[in-house]
Amino acid sequence: MARILILGRSGQVATALQARLPADGHEVEALGRDVLDLADPAAARAAVLARSPDVVINAAAYTAVDKAETDEAAARALNAAGPAAAAAAAAGVGAPFIHFSTDYVFDGSKGEPYREDDAPRPLGVYGRTKLEGEQAVAGANPRHVILRTAWVCSPVGSNFLKTMLRLAGERDELSVVDDQRGRPTFARDLADVVAGVLTMTAAPPADAWGVFHAVSGGETTWCGFAQAIMEGSAARGGPSCRVKPIATSDYPTPARRPADSRLCTERLAAVYGLRLPHWQAALETCLDELYGPRNTRTQS
């Protein structure tokens, strides 16, 4: 059993971690914004030192991709400065630091899944500040596990899946970008990955520390993901509507997105023996939680 401090409390990943880790006997404390402003390095440092946990997990981040374009200082404070201070404090008390990052550190031009040693080239402020956070965490605490993930969804919080379901209840048709590829990943599966990593932190394997890609199996586009959400929801009597594929150029946004941000997860499998389920299977589990099993309700 470990005493685990989670930075973040109400976000998707933080919520999943709080549900998952006590099942393994861990003692978990999660700090929300009302207790800790992670954008304040001094506060982040003090919070870790005051508790002296066995492991620190940072599940908090500035994730408003478009807003970050005009709010760079705030994004940098929450994505880089605060985590760096917390990671340094964790090192001071002998605790490993687990930190979440993003596929948006890449520009999407490779044409095949990115490996951990591929050169990052973020397209916008969000990806850039997350990359700065990776580098700062790695420099502050040699015992770090940085998990790059993508397209995170869950039955709680604000995310693409929840947005699609809400809009499906309001509209007959949605237009969704069909030329950005990635791997939808569910918070519960990320919590399972962290649980697996924690089983090895006491006697870490070779190459245990560093950057790892943690995303679901399979791949799709935002449009393909939306269509699967609609089909699965309809099969459970939930909201559904038509989904029309469009190009990125048809839906301009302040921040540029990578066209192909698929991540290769072979390093996570080789070092920790961990693989996430296929995104479609994870989606089914998520929709089961929201609406119950398929074919148990009549669509209204």
PLY file of the C-alpha trace (Angstrom):
ply
format ascii 1.0
element vertex 300
property float x
property float y
property float z
element edge 299
property int vertex1
property int vertex2
end_header
0.00 0.00 0.00
1.19 3.52 -0.81
0.15 6.95 0.34
-0.74 8.70 -2.90
-1.27 12.41 -3.43
-3.31 13.34 -6.51
-3.07 16.88 -7.81
-6.55 17.50 -9.17
-9.82 16.14 -7.85
-12.82 16.69 -10.11
-11.34 16.16 -13.59
-11.92 13.01 -15.61
-8.63 11.30 -14.81
-8.54 12.44 -11.19
-12.06 11.11 -10.65
-11.12 7.75 -12.20
-7.97 7.52 -10.09
-9.91 8.14 -6.89
-12.31 5.34 -7.81
-9.59 2.89 -8.86
-6.58 3.19 -6.58
-8.18 2.49 -3.19
-9.20 -0.93 -4.57
-5.50 -1.84 -4.45
-5.24 -0.74 -0.84
-3.69 2.65 -1.52
-4.41 5.61 0.72
-5.45 8.43 -1.61
-5.78 12.17 -1.09
-6.88 14.36 -4.01
-6.43 18.12 -3.93
-8.89 20.25 -5.88
-8.63 23.91 -6.78
-10.29 24.92 -3.52
-7.30 23.48 -1.66
-4.43 23.87 -4.12
-3.84 26.26 -7.00
-1.37 24.21 -9.02
-0.56 27.29 -11.09
1.17 28.66 -7.98
4.58 26.92 -7.75
5.07 27.85 -4.09
1.68 26.42 -3.17
2.35 23.25 -5.19
5.68 22.76 -3.46
4.21 23.35 -0.02
1.30 20.96 -0.59
3.63 18.09 -1.46
6.14 18.79 1.31
3.41 19.09 3.95
2.04 15.63 3.10
5.27 13.78 2.19
3.45 11.11 0.16
4.94 7.95 -1.28
3.82 8.86 -4.82
2.53 12.07 -6.42
0.22 11.95 -9.44
-0.52 15.13 -11.38
-3.92 14.84 -13.02
-4.53 18.59 -13.29
-3.90 20.65 -16.42
-4.96 23.62 -18.48
-6.81 21.84 -21.30
-8.76 24.64 -23.02
-6.89 24.26 -26.31
-8.38 27.27 -28.10
-8.47 29.58 -25.09
-4.79 28.88 -24.47
-3.92 30.76 -27.64
-4.76 34.03 -25.88
-4.08 32.88 -22.32
-0.53 31.58 -22.64
0.71 32.70 -19.23
-2.08 30.87 -17.41
-1.58 27.75 -19.52
2.14 27.75 -18.83
1.66 28.24 -15.10
-0.71 25.28 -14.80
0.93 22.99 -17.36
4.59 23.63 -16.60
5.54 25.84 -13.65
3.27 24.26 -11.07
3.98 20.63 -12.04
7.72 21.35 -12.05
7.56 22.66 -8.48
5.45 19.70 -7.37
7.83 17.24 -9.06
10.83 18.83 -7.36
9.10 18.64 -3.98
8.24 14.98 -4.65
11.91 14.31 -5.37
12.77 16.01 -2.09
10.63 13.54 -0.13
11.74 10.54 -2.23
8.47 10.14 -4.13
8.09 9.23 -7.81
6.04 11.67 -9.89
3.43 10.50 -12.41
2.37 13.20 -14.86
-0.11 13.27 -17.74
0.72 14.89 -21.06
-0.77 14.95 -24.54
-0.55 13.87 -28.16
-0.66 17.58 -29.02
3.10 17.82 -28.43
3.31 16.51 -32.04
2.35 18.29 -35.25
0.65 15.27 -36.85
2.77 15.16 -39.99
4.60 11.85 -39.43
2.02 9.68 -41.18
2.28 6.82 -38.68
1.96 6.47 -34.90
4.45 8.54 -32.94
7.01 6.90 -30.68
8.30 8.44 -27.48
11.63 9.39 -29.03
10.11 11.20 -32.02
10.85 14.93 -32.01
7.93 16.95 -30.61
6.66 19.85 -32.70
3.57 21.33 -31.04
1.31 23.47 -33.22
-0.13 25.69 -30.50
0.16 27.06 -26.99
-1.52 24.10 -25.32
0.85 21.55 -26.83
3.83 23.82 -26.28
3.11 24.36 -22.58
2.45 20.66 -22.06
5.82 19.89 -23.66
7.46 22.46 -21.40
5.80 20.68 -18.49
7.20 17.34 -19.57
10.69 18.77 -19.77
10.39 20.59 -16.45
9.05 17.53 -14.62
11.80 15.33 -16.04
14.43 17.85 -14.96
12.98 18.20 -11.47
12.50 14.54 -10.55
14.51 11.69 -12.13
11.90 9.17 -10.93
9.14 10.33 -13.24
6.58 8.60 -15.43
5.08 10.91 -18.04
2.01 9.43 -19.70
1.11 11.02 -23.01
-2.50 10.33 -23.82
-5.19 11.59 -26.20
-8.87 12.35 -26.74
-9.74 11.58 -23.11
-13.37 10.75 -22.37
-15.39 9.37 -19.47
-18.97 9.29 -18.20
-18.23 12.39 -16.08
-16.89 15.86 -16.73
-16.60 17.82 -19.96
-15.41 15.86 -22.97
-16.17 15.08 -26.61
-18.43 12.13 -25.83
-20.56 14.09 -23.37
-20.76 17.02 -25.80
-21.90 14.78 -28.66
-24.59 13.18 -26.51
-25.84 16.56 -25.33
-25.99 17.96 -28.85
-27.69 14.81 -30.12
-30.54 15.59 -27.78
-30.86 19.06 -29.31
-30.23 18.58 -33.05
-31.07 16.29 -35.94
-27.58 16.45 -37.47
-24.03 17.25 -36.37
-21.08 18.17 -38.59
-17.85 16.65 -37.26
-14.28 16.82 -38.57
-13.27 13.66 -40.44
-9.63 14.40 -41.34
-8.02 14.35 -37.89
-6.96 10.88 -36.75
-6.27 9.69 -33.24
-7.08 7.19 -30.51
-9.95 7.97 -28.13
-8.86 7.02 -24.61
-11.02 6.56 -21.55
-10.15 7.83 -18.10
-10.93 4.52 -16.41
-8.34 2.77 -18.56
-5.76 5.42 -17.72
-6.45 4.80 -14.04
-5.78 1.11 -14.66
-2.47 2.03 -16.29
-1.46 4.09 -13.27
-2.44 1.21 -10.97
-0.22 -1.08 -13.02
2.69 1.33 -12.88
2.30 1.65 -9.11
2.69 -2.09 -8.62
6.26 -1.73 -9.89
7.44 1.53 -8.34
8.88 -0.18 -5.26
11.10 -2.37 -7.44
11.00 -0.62 -10.80
11.95 -2.49 -13.98
14.74 -1.36 -16.25
13.80 1.80 -18.13
10.94 2.39 -15.69
11.24 6.17 -15.78
10.61 8.53 -18.64
7.92 9.18 -21.22
5.34 6.56 -22.18
2.43 6.69 -24.60
-0.85 5.52 -23.07
-3.77 5.47 -25.51
-6.44 2.98 -26.49
-6.02 0.39 -29.19
-7.39 1.08 -32.64
-7.82 4.44 -34.30
-10.51 6.64 -35.80
-11.37 10.22 -36.70
-13.46 12.62 -34.65
-16.30 11.91 -37.08
-15.86 8.15 -36.76
-15.84 8.50 -33.00
-19.00 10.58 -33.09
-20.76 8.04 -35.33
-19.83 5.22 -32.95
-21.14 7.25 -30.01
-24.46 7.79 -31.78
-24.84 4.14 -32.75
-24.02 2.93 -29.25
-26.26 5.48 -27.59
-29.20 4.68 -29.87
-28.81 0.97 -29.09
-29.34 1.85 -25.43
-32.25 4.20 -25.92
-30.04 7.27 -25.49
-29.89 10.39 -27.65
-28.74 10.02 -31.25
-28.64 11.99 -34.49
-27.01 11.94 -37.92
-23.32 12.78 -38.14
-22.03 14.54 -41.24
-18.29 14.36 -42.03
-16.55 17.67 -42.74
-12.97 18.83 -43.27
-10.91 20.72 -40.72
-11.01 23.70 -43.08
-14.80 23.72 -42.71
-14.52 24.21 -38.96
-11.77 26.77 -38.27
-10.58 27.12 -34.67
-8.13 29.50 -32.96
-5.68 26.66 -32.32
-4.39 24.31 -34.99
-4.84 20.59 -34.29
-2.54 17.80 -35.48
-4.04 15.93 -38.42
-2.71 12.54 -37.29
-1.76 12.30 -33.63
-1.82 8.54 -33.24
0.60 7.33 -30.56
2.54 4.04 -30.47
2.19 2.25 -27.12
4.81 -0.47 -27.51
7.15 1.01 -24.89
4.43 0.90 -22.22
3.78 -2.74 -23.11
7.48 -3.67 -23.17
8.44 -2.02 -19.87
5.30 -2.37 -17.77
3.37 -5.08 -19.61
0.39 -2.77 -19.97
-1.97 -2.33 -22.91
-5.18 -0.33 -22.99
-8.30 -1.89 -24.53
-9.57 -1.00 -27.99
-11.37 2.34 -27.98
-14.60 0.77 -29.22
-14.68 -1.68 -26.30
-13.96 1.16 -23.88
-16.75 3.22 -25.45
-19.19 0.37 -24.91
-18.23 0.23 -21.23
-18.68 3.98 -20.92
-22.10 3.94 -22.58
-23.15 1.01 -20.41
-22.44 3.17 -17.38
-24.42 6.08 -18.81
-27.43 4.25 -20.28
-27.21 0.60 -19.32
-26.53 -2.37 -21.64
-27.51 -2.43 -25.29
-31.11 -3.22 -26.25
-32.54 -2.80 -22.76
-34.49 0.35 -23.48
-36.69 1.58 -26.28
-35.31 4.59 -28.11
-37.57 7.59 -27.66
0 1
1 2
2 3
3 4
4 5
5 6
6 7
7 8
8 9
9 10
10 11
11 12
12 13
13 14
14 15
15 16
16 17
17 18
18 19
19 20
20 21
21 22
22 23
23 24
24 25
25 26
26 27
27 28
28 29
29 30
30 31
31 32
32 33
33 34
34 35
35 36
36 37
37 38
38 39
39 40
40 41
41 42
42 43
43 44
44 45
45 46
46 47
47 48
48 49
49 50
50 51
51 52
52 53
53 54
54 55
55 56
56 57
57 58
58 59
59 60
60 61
61 62
62 63
63 64
64 65
65 66
66 67
67 68
68 69
69 70
70 71
71 72
72 73
73 74
74 75
75 76
76 77
77 78
78 79
79 80
80 81
81 82
82 83
83 84
84 85
85 86
86 87
87 88
88 89
89 90
90 91
91 92
92 93
93 94
94 95
95 96
96 97
97 98
98 99
99 100
100 101
101 102
102 103
103 104
104 105
105 106
106 107
107 108
108 109
109 110
110 111
111 112
112 113
113 114
114 115
115 116
116 117
117 118
118 119
119 120
120 121
121 122
122 123
123 124
124 125
125 126
126 127
127 128
128 129
129 130
130 131
131 132
132 133
133 134
134 135
135 136
136 137
137 138
138 139
139 140
140 141
141 142
142 143
143 144
144 145
145 146
146 147
147 148
148 149
149 150
150 151
151 152
152 153
153 154
154 155
155 156
156 157
157 158
158 159
159 160
160 161
161 162
162 163
163 164
164 165
165 166
166 167
167 168
168 169
169 170
170 171
171 172
172 173
173 174
174 175
175 176
176 177
177 178
178 179
179 180
180 181
181 182
182 183
183 184
184 185
185 186
186 187
187 188
188 189
189 190
190 191
191 192
192 193
193 194
194 195
195 196
196 197
197 198
198 199
199 200
200 201
201 202
202 203
203 204
204 205
205 206
206 207
207 208
208 209
209 210
210 211
211 212
212 213
213 214
214 215
215 216
216 217
217 218
218 219
219 220
220 221
221 222
222 223
223 224
224 225
225 226
226 227
227 228
228 229
229 230
230 231
231 232
232 233
233 234
234 235
235 236
236 237
237 238
238 239
239 240
240 241
241 242
242 243
243 244
244 245
245 246
246 247
247 248
248 249
249 250
250 251
251 252
252 253
253 254
254 255
255 256
256 257
257 258
258 259
259 260
260 261
261 262
262 263
263 264
264 265
265 266
266 267
267 268
268 269
269 270
270 271
271 272
272 273
273 274
274 275
275 276
276 277
277 278
278 279
279 280
280 281
281 282
282 283
283 284
284 285
285 286
286 287
287 288
288 289
289 290
290 291
291 292
292 293
293 294
294 295
295 296
296 297
297 298
298 299
